[in-house]
Amino acid sequence: MILFDTNILIYIANGLINHAKFANVDIAHASITRIETLGYHRLVVKEELILRQIFQESFELALSEEVILGSIRLRQRYNLSLGDAIIAATALTYQLQLWTANIKDFQSVEGLNLYNPLEAAQ
């Protein structure tokens, strides 16, 4: 199973990343990712429909106590934004590879398994 960062979902919705890249893999998202993605003020109807379908078909990993405590530690140690800390803590808690186009935002986090599907396509 892999965990999607918010930007990956947006790139899927706008066609920059093809669904075939993750067709045979179970996908998950942190609960904050659904909030960030569907709450985006410039989201168009077509993209919203695609995102809602992805959210229906993927596993939502809730904000558990373990994720909260991990997020606090990550923010203290690495000065991450709240959203990035929750997403990184979710990946670490569930031992999932994090798919993100913002590798630099997470690269300092020890033990985090990162993958950028945009770079892999080149």
C-alpha positions in Angstrom: 0.0 0.0 0.0 1.1 3.6 -0.8 0.1 6.9 0.7 -0.7 9.8 -1.6 0.3 13.4 -0.7 -2.2 16.1 -1.6 -0.3 17.2 -4.7 -0.3 13.7 -6.2 -4.1 13.6 -6.0 -4.4 17.0 -7.7 -2.0 15.9 -10.5 -4.1 12.8 -11.0 -7.3 14.9 -11.1 -5.9 17.3 -13.7 -4.4 14.5 -15.8 -0.7 15.1 -15.1 -0.4 11.6 -13.6 -2.1 8.7 -15.3 -4.1 6.2 -13.3 -2.1 3.4 -14.8 0.8 4.3 -12.5 -1.0 2.9 -9.5 -3.6 0.6 -11.0 -2.3 -2.5 -9.3 -1.5 -1.0 -5.9 -3.7 -0.3 -2.8 -3.7 3.4 -2.1 -4.3 5.3 1.0 -4.6 9.0 2.1 -4.4 10.8 5.4 -7.6 12.4 6.5 -6.0 15.8 6.2 -5.3 15.1 2.5 -9.0 14.8 1.8 -9.6 18.2 3.6 -6.8 19.9 1.7 -7.7 18.5 -1.7 -11.5 19.0 -1.7 -11.1 22.3 0.1 -8.9 23.8 -2.6 -10.6 27.0 -3.7 -9.8 26.6 -7.4 -11.0 23.1 -7.7 -13.2 22.6 -10.8 -16.1 20.2 -10.9 -14.5 17.7 -13.2 -11.5 17.4 -10.9 -13.7 17.2 -7.8 -15.6 14.2 -9.3 -12.3 12.4 -10.0 -11.0 13.1 -6.5 -14.2 11.9 -4.9 -14.0 8.7 -6.9 -10.3 8.2 -5.7 -11.3 8.9 -2.1 -14.1 6.3 -2.4 -11.7 3.7 -3.7 -8.8 4.4 -1.4 -8.2 3.8 2.3 -8.6 6.9 4.6 -6.1 6.8 7.5 -7.7 8.7 10.4 -5.9 11.1 12.7 -5.1 8.6 15.4 -3.3 9.4 18.7 -0.2 7.8 17.3 -0.3 10.0 14.2 -1.0 13.1 16.4 2.0 12.4 18.6 4.2 11.6 15.5 3.1 14.9 13.9 4.0 16.8 17.0 7.5 15.2 17.1 8.0 15.9 13.4 6.9 19.6 13.7 9.3 20.1 16.6 12.2 18.3 14.9 11.9 19.4 11.3 9.7 22.5 11.3 7.2 21.0 8.9 3.8 22.6 8.1 0.9 21.0 9.9 -0.4 19.2 6.8 3.1 17.9 5.9 3.7 16.7 9.5 0.4 14.8 9.6 1.0 13.2 6.2 4.6 12.2 7.1 3.5 10.9 10.5 0.8 8.9 8.8 3.3 7.4 6.4 5.7 6.5 9.2 3.0 5.2 11.5 1.6 2.8 8.9 5.0 2.2 7.3 3.9 3.3 3.8 5.8 4.8 0.9 4.7 8.4 0.5 4.1 9.5 -3.1 4.8 13.2 -3.4 5.9 15.7 -6.0 7.4 17.8 -3.1 10.3 15.5 -2.1 12.3 18.5 -0.7 9.5 19.2 1.8 10.0 15.7 3.3 13.6 14.7 2.5 14.9 15.6 5.9 12.5 13.3 7.7 14.4 10.2 8.9 12.9 6.9 7.9 10.4 8.3 5.4 10.2 6.3 2.2 9.6 8.8 -0.6 8.7 8.4 -4.3 8.0 11.1 -6.9 6.0 9.6 -9.8 6.6 12.7 -11.8 10.4 12.2 -11.8 9.9 8.5 -12.5 8.1 9.3 -15.7 11.0 11.2 -17.2 
